[in-house]
Amino acid sequence: MLNWLVKKQLKKFGVRWGYDTGYAREIVEDAGVGAVLPLQALQKLGSYRKAPLDAYYGAALTAGKAADCGPCLQLGVRMAEAAGLKPDAIRAILKRDCAKLSKDALLGVELALATIVRDGSGDGARQEILNRWGRAGLVSLAYAIVGAQAYPTFKYAIGHGHACVRLNVGGESVSMQNPQYA
């Protein structure tokens, strides 16, 4: 009974966001609800948002693009649009067009890039984030980065990872010829 309910919720999520949750339904079918609950718990990372929207999605979309540039990134784009981030801002984040990014978005992008490459280059962005939004803002962006990388990493590990070369942003196709930022 619980398996049926969880699979129904997964299907509803997939329909709402235009996202294939087949991999998670497969886990429920083959390994039971207990095997998918930790994955669903990752959603809580995205519920802690204590930084401006463009900073949050600057971090999340940059990290998601580095992780796979596939269906998970498209899901992130749809969620950013639903949260109210303008398509032009999303495109600028995805293309890393610094001239078109707000200062807030640029801080999120810089933190994500520094976190991904782990080269110590993020100290300036980190300090500016702390100055603007405090520890809660920094933690919020850290969760955005972790959450955006967790799902694609998990999907690749279980054989369901997919890379892409195009995304849909605001009804417009955006080329992602080089999916890696790092």
Backbone as numpy.savetxt, mean C-alpha at the origin, in Angstrom:
# Nx Ny Nz CAx CAy CAz Cx Cy Cz
-18.99 -23.63 8.98 -19.81 -22.43 8.98 -18.95 -21.16 8.98
-17.92 -21.13 9.83 -17.05 -19.97 9.90 -16.27 -19.79 8.59
-15.84 -20.90 7.99 -15.15 -20.81 6.70 -16.04 -20.13 5.66
-17.29 -20.51 5.62 -18.24 -19.93 4.66 -18.36 -18.42 4.88
-18.49 -18.01 6.14 -18.65 -16.59 6.46 -17.42 -15.79 6.06
-16.25 -16.29 6.37 -15.01 -15.59 6.03 -14.86 -15.50 4.51
-15.13 -16.57 3.80 -15.04 -16.54 2.34 -16.05 -15.54 1.75
-17.22 -15.45 2.35 -18.22 -14.48 1.90 -17.72 -13.05 2.12
-17.10 -12.78 3.26 -16.54 -11.45 3.53 -15.41 -11.12 2.56
-14.58 -12.10 2.27 -13.49 -11.90 1.32 -14.02 -11.57 -0.07
-15.05 -12.29 -0.48 -15.65 -12.03 -1.79 -16.26 -10.63 -1.84
-16.92 -10.22 -0.77 -17.51 -8.88 -0.69 -16.43 -7.81 -0.80
-15.32 -8.01 -0.10 -14.18 -7.09 -0.18 -13.68 -7.01 -1.62
-13.54 -8.16 -2.25 -13.05 -8.20 -3.63 -13.95 -7.46 -4.59
-15.25 -7.62 -4.43 -16.20 -6.94 -5.30 -16.14 -5.43 -5.06
-16.10 -5.03 -3.80 -16.07 -3.59 -3.48 -14.85 -2.91 -4.08
-13.70 -3.55 -4.03 -12.45 -2.92 -4.45 -11.94 -3.38 -5.82
-12.66 -4.29 -6.47 -12.19 -4.79 -7.76 -10.88 -5.54 -7.62
-10.80 -6.37 -6.59 -9.56 -7.05 -6.22 -9.81 -8.54 -6.09
-8.92 -9.34 -6.62 -9.06 -10.79 -6.58 -8.60 -11.33 -5.22
-9.55 -11.76 -4.41 -9.23 -12.34 -3.10 -9.17 -13.86 -3.17
-9.07 -14.41 -4.36 -9.05 -15.87 -4.52 -7.96 -16.54 -3.71
-6.78 -15.89 -3.60 -5.69 -16.50 -2.83 -6.07 -16.66 -1.37
-6.79 -15.69 -0.80 -7.19 -15.79 0.61 -8.32 -16.81 0.78
-9.24 -16.85 -0.17 -10.31 -17.86 -0.09 -9.72 -19.26 -0.22
-8.69 -19.39 -1.05 -7.99 -20.68 -1.20 -7.34 -21.09 0.14
-6.77 -20.14 0.84 -6.16 -20.43 2.14 -7.22 -20.92 3.11
-8.37 -20.25 3.15 -9.45 -20.67 4.04 -9.89 -22.09 3.69
-10.05 -22.35 2.41 -10.50 -23.67 1.96 -9.50 -24.77 2.32
-8.22 -24.51 2.08 -7.19 -25.54 2.26 -6.63 -25.64 3.67
-6.54 -24.50 4.37 -5.87 -24.50 5.67 -6.77 -24.03 6.81
-7.94 -23.53 6.49 -8.87 -23.09 7.53 -8.77 -21.61 7.84
-9.76 -21.14 8.56 -9.87 -19.73 8.91 -8.65 -19.26 9.71
-8.15 -20.10 10.58 -7.01 -19.72 11.41 -5.79 -19.31 10.60
-5.67 -19.83 9.39 -4.51 -19.50 8.57 -4.64 -18.14 7.88
-5.85 -17.62 7.77 -6.04 -16.33 7.09 -6.26 -15.19 8.09
-6.57 -15.48 9.33 -6.82 -14.42 10.31 -5.62 -13.50 10.52
-4.39 -14.03 10.61 -3.26 -13.10 10.74 -3.14 -12.15 9.54
-3.45 -12.63 8.37 -3.41 -11.79 7.18 -4.45 -10.68 7.27
-5.63 -11.03 7.73 -6.68 -10.02 7.90 -6.32 -9.02 9.00
-5.57 -9.46 9.98 -5.16 -8.57 11.06 -4.25 -7.45 10.56
-3.55 -7.69 9.44 -2.70 -6.64 8.87 -3.48 -5.39 8.48
-4.77 -5.55 8.24 -5.60 -4.41 7.86 -5.60 -3.35 8.96
-5.37 -3.75 10.19 -5.34 -2.80 11.29 -4.20 -1.79 11.14
-3.13 -2.18 10.45 -2.02 -1.25 10.22 -2.51 0.00 9.49
-3.38 -0.19 8.53 -3.88 0.92 7.74 -4.90 1.78 8.44
-5.39 1.33 9.57 -6.40 2.12 10.29 -5.78 3.17 11.20
-4.46 3.14 11.36 -3.79 4.12 12.21 -3.18 5.19 11.30
-3.93 6.25 11.10 -3.49 7.33 10.21 -3.44 8.63 11.00
-2.23 9.04 11.30 -2.02 10.26 12.09 -1.14 11.24 11.33
-1.14 11.14 10.02 -0.40 12.05 9.15 -1.35 12.46 8.03
-1.07 13.55 7.34 -1.94 13.95 6.23 -2.08 12.85 5.17
-3.21 12.88 4.50 -3.54 11.87 3.51 -2.46 11.70 2.44
-1.95 12.81 1.92 -0.96 12.69 0.85 0.37 12.15 1.37
0.73 12.43 2.62 1.94 11.85 3.20 1.75 10.35 3.40
0.58 9.98 3.92 0.29 8.57 4.17 0.36 7.76 2.87
-0.32 8.25 1.85 -0.31 7.50 0.59 0.99 7.68 -0.18
1.72 8.76 0.06 3.06 8.86 -0.50 3.92 7.72 -0.02
3.83 7.42 1.28 4.58 6.30 1.86 4.04 4.96 1.39
2.72 4.79 1.48 2.11 3.49 1.16 2.27 3.11 -0.30
1.99 4.03 -1.21 2.08 3.70 -2.64 3.52 3.50 -3.09
4.43 4.26 -2.52 5.84 4.08 -2.85 6.31 2.70 -2.40
5.95 2.32 -1.19 6.33 1.00 -0.67 5.64 -0.11 -1.45
4.37 0.08 -1.79 3.64 -0.92 -2.57 4.23 -1.10 -3.95
4.64 -0.01 -4.57 5.24 -0.12 -5.90 6.56 -0.88 -5.83
7.34 -0.63 -4.81 8.62 -1.34 -4.66 8.41 -2.82 -4.39
7.28 -3.15 -3.75 7.02 -4.55 -3.40 6.54 -5.37 -4.58
5.75 -4.77 -5.50 5.33 -5.58 -6.64 4.71 -4.85 -7.80
4.14 -3.70 -7.62 3.46 -2.99 -8.72 2.42 -3.88 -9.40
1.69 -4.62 -8.64 0.67 -5.50 -9.19 -0.70 -5.20 -8.60
-1.53 -6.21 -8.45 -2.88 -6.01 -7.94 -2.94 -5.34 -6.57
-1.96 -5.59 -5.72 -1.97 -4.95 -4.41 -1.76 -3.45 -4.53
-0.90 -3.03 -5.45 -0.70 -1.60 -5.68 -1.95 -0.98 -6.28
-2.58 -1.67 -7.21 -3.83 -1.15 -7.78 -4.88 -0.99 -6.68
-4.94 -1.94 -5.75 -5.84 -1.83 -4.61 -5.50 -0.58 -3.79
-4.22 -0.34 -3.55 -3.80 0.85 -2.83 -4.22 2.13 -3.54
-4.11 2.14 -4.86 -4.54 3.29 -5.65 -6.04 3.50 -5.46
-6.81 2.44 -5.55 -8.27 2.57 -5.39 -8.62 3.08 -3.99
-7.91 2.60 -2.99 -8.16 3.05 -1.62 -7.77 4.51 -1.44
-6.67 4.93 -2.07 -6.26 6.33 -2.00 -7.32 7.22 -2.66
-7.83 6.78 -3.81 -8.89 7.54 -4.48 -10.13 7.62 -3.60
-10.52 6.51 -3.00 -11.71 6.49 -2.15 -11.53 7.36 -0.91
-10.30 7.47 -0.43 -10.02 8.30 0.74 -10.02 9.79 0.39
-9.99 10.10 -0.90 -10.06 11.49 -1.33 -8.79 12.06 -1.94
-7.76 11.24 -2.11 -6.54 11.73 -2.74 -6.79 11.90 -4.25
-6.43 13.03 -4.77 -6.69 13.36 -6.18 -5.82 12.51 -7.11
-6.38 12.12 -8.25 -5.62 11.31 -9.22 -4.27 11.91 -9.60
-4.21 13.25 -9.76 -2.92 13.88 -10.11 -1.88 13.64 -9.04
-2.29 13.68 -7.78 -1.36 13.43 -6.67 -0.91 11.97 -6.68
-1.83 11.07 -6.96 -1.49 9.64 -7.01 -0.50 9.38 -8.15
-0.78 9.95 -9.32 0.13 9.77 -10.45 1.53 10.31 -10.13
1.58 11.46 -9.49 2.87 12.06 -9.14 3.64 11.17 -8.16
2.93 10.56 -7.21 3.57 9.64 -6.27 4.11 8.43 -7.03
3.27 7.83 -7.86 3.68 6.62 -8.59 4.85 6.88 -9.54
4.86 8.04 -10.15 5.93 8.39 -11.10 7.12 9.02 -10.38
6.97 9.26 -9.11 7.96 9.97 -8.29 8.34 11.29 -8.95
7.31 12.03 -9.33 7.48 13.33 -9.95 7.52 14.37 -8.83
8.70 14.58 -8.29 8.89 15.41 -7.11 8.38 16.83 -7.30
8.47 17.36 -8.51 8.02 18.72 -8.77 6.50 18.86 -8.60
5.77 17.77 -8.76 4.31 17.82 -8.65 3.80 17.33 -7.29
4.70 16.88 -6.43 4.30 16.38 -5.11 4.19 17.51 -4.10
3.20 17.42 -3.24 3.15 18.34 -2.11 4.31 18.01 -1.18
4.66 18.93 -0.32 5.75 18.68 0.63 5.39 17.48 1.52
4.13 17.36 1.90 3.70 16.24 2.74 3.89 14.91 2.01
3.43 14.85 0.76 3.59 13.62 -0.03 5.06 13.29 -0.22
5.87 14.31 -0.48 7.29 14.09 -0.68 7.95 13.50 0.57
7.53 13.95 1.74 8.07 13.38 2.98 7.72 11.89 3.09
6.48 11.53 2.75 6.09 10.12 2.77 6.88 9.29 1.79
7.07 9.82 0.59 7.85 9.12 -0.45 9.30 8.95 0.02
9.88 10.03 0.52 11.29 9.97 0.97 11.48 8.97 2.10
10.55 8.95 3.05 10.66 7.99 4.16 10.55 6.56 3.63
9.61 6.32 2.74 9.44 4.97 2.18 10.68 4.53 1.43
11.20 5.39 0.57 12.39 5.04 -0.20 13.57 4.74 0.71
13.79 5.57 1.71 14.90 5.36 2.64 14.72 4.07 3.43
13.48 3.76 3.78 13.19 2.53 4.52 13.46 1.31 3.65
13.07 1.39 2.40 13.25 0.26 1.48 14.73 -0.03 1.24
15.52 1.01 1.00 16.94 0.79 0.69 17.81 0.66 1.94
17.29 1.10 3.08 17.99 0.96 4.37 19.42 1.50 4.32
19.55 2.71 3.79 20.89 3.28 3.66 21.13 4.50 4.56
20.20 4.76 5.46 20.36 5.89 6.37 20.00 7.23 5.77
19.48 7.23 4.54 19.17 8.49 3.86 17.89 9.15 4.35
17.14 8.50 5.19 15.85 9.03 5.61 15.85 9.89 6.85
17.02 10.19 7.40 17.07 10.94 8.65 16.42 12.32 8.54
16.67 13.03 7.46 16.08 14.35 7.28 14.56 14.29 7.19
14.06 13.37 6.38 12.61 13.22 6.24 11.99 12.79 7.56
12.63 11.86 8.23 12.12 11.37 9.52 12.02 12.52 10.53
13.05 13.35 10.60 13.03 14.47 11.55 11.94 15.47 11.19
11.79 15.75 9.91 10.74 16.69 9.48 9.35 16.13 9.80
9.17 14.84 9.61 7.89 14.19 9.95 7.63 14.33 11.45
8.64 14.06 12.26 8.50 14.22 13.72 8.16 15.67 14.07
8.80 16.61 13.43 8.53 18.02 13.71 7.11 18.41 13.34
6.62 17.89 12.23 5.28 18.27 11.75 4.15 17.53 12.46
4.31 16.20 12.61 3.17 15.39 13.07 3.48 14.55 14.29
4.67 14.68 14.84 5.04 13.96 16.05 5.26 12.47 15.82
5.47 11.80 16.92 5.74 10.36 16.88 4.57 9.61 16.26
3.35 10.04 16.54 2.17 9.37 15.98 2.17 9.43 14.46
2.57 10.57 13.90 2.65 10.69 12.44 3.70 9.78 11.84
4.85 9.71 12.50 5.92 8.83 12.01 5.49 7.37 12.07
4.87 6.98 13.16 4.40 5.60 13.31 3.35 5.30 12.25
2.47 6.24 11.99 1.45 6.06 10.97 2.07 5.78 9.61
3.09 6.54 9.24 3.75 6.33 7.95 4.53 5.02 7.94
5.11 4.65 9.07 5.80 3.36 9.15 4.82 2.21 8.94
3.65 2.31 9.54 2.63 1.28 9.33 2.18 1.24 7.87
2.08 2.40 7.24 1.70 2.45 5.81 2.72 1.69 4.98
4.00 1.88 5.28 5.07 1.21 4.54 5.02 -0.30 4.77
4.91 -0.71 6.02 4.87 -2.14 6.35 3.65 -2.80 5.72
2.49 -2.19 5.87 1.27 -2.76 5.32 1.31 -2.90 3.81
1.85 -1.89 3.14 1.90 -1.92 1.67 2.85 -2.98 1.16
3.84 -3.35 1.94 4.78 -4.37 1.50 4.38 -5.77 1.96
3.60 -5.87 3.02 3.27 -7.18 3.58 2.44 -8.05 2.64
1.37 -7.50 2.10 0.48 -8.31 1.26 1.16 -8.82 -0.01
1.83 -7.97 -0.78 2.50 -8.50 -1.97 3.59 -9.51 -1.63
4.30 -9.27 -0.55 5.34 -10.21 -0.13 4.73 -11.56 0.22
3.66 -11.54 0.96 2.95 -12.77 1.32 2.45 -13.48 0.07
1.82 -12.72 -0.84 1.28 -13.35 -2.05 2.38 -13.98 -2.90
3.52 -13.31 -3.01 4.63 -13.91 -3.77 5.11 -15.18 -3.08
5.17 -15.17 -1.76 5.66 -16.34 -1.02 4.77 -17.56 -1.25
3.46 -17.34 -1.40 2.56 -18.49 -1.59 2.26 -18.76 -3.07
2.94 -18.07 -3.96 2.78 -18.33 -5.38 1.69 -17.55 -6.08
1.25 -16.45 -5.50 0.18 -15.65 -6.10 0.61 -14.23 -6.44
1.90 -13.98 -6.50 2.39 -12.64 -6.83 2.25 -12.35 -8.31
1.93 -11.10 -8.63 1.78 -10.68 -10.03 2.37 -9.29 -10.19
3.25 -9.16 -11.14 3.78 -7.84 -11.47 2.91 -7.22 -12.55
3.01 -5.90 -12.68 2.21 -5.23 -13.71 3.08 -4.20 -14.41
2.57 -3.67 -15.47 3.24 -2.57 -16.15 2.30 -1.37 -16.30
1.02 -1.53 -15.95 0.05 -0.44 -16.06 -0.89 -0.48 -14.86
-1.28 0.71 -14.41 -2.27 0.86 -13.36 -3.36 1.79 -13.86
-4.50 1.75 -13.22 -5.58 2.67 -13.53 -5.66 3.68 -12.40
-5.50 4.96 -12.73 -5.59 6.04 -11.75 -6.58 7.06 -12.28
-7.67 7.23 -11.57 -8.67 8.21 -12.00 -9.22 7.93 -13.38
-9.34 6.66 -13.74 -9.87 6.29 -15.05 -8.85 6.37 -16.17
-7.62 6.69 -15.84 -6.55 6.82 -16.85 -5.50 5.74 -16.61
-5.04 5.12 -17.68 -4.00 4.11 -17.59 -2.64 4.79 -17.39
-1.89 4.30 -16.40 -0.58 4.87 -16.09 0.46 3.77 -16.25
1.46 4.02 -17.07 2.52 3.05 -17.31 3.46 2.96 -16.12
3.80 1.75 -15.75 4.76 1.50 -14.68 5.88 0.65 -15.27
6.62 1.20 -16.21 7.64 0.44 -16.92 8.75 -0.05 -16.02
9.10 0.71 -14.99 10.15 0.29 -14.06 9.51 0.15 -12.68
9.08 -1.06 -12.31 8.33 -1.23 -11.06 9.14 -1.02 -9.80
10.46 -1.03 -9.87 11.28 -0.88 -8.67 11.76 0.56 -8.50
11.66 1.06 -7.30 12.18 2.38 -6.96 13.61 2.26 -6.47
13.90 1.21 -5.75 15.18 1.11 -5.04 16.36 0.96 -5.96
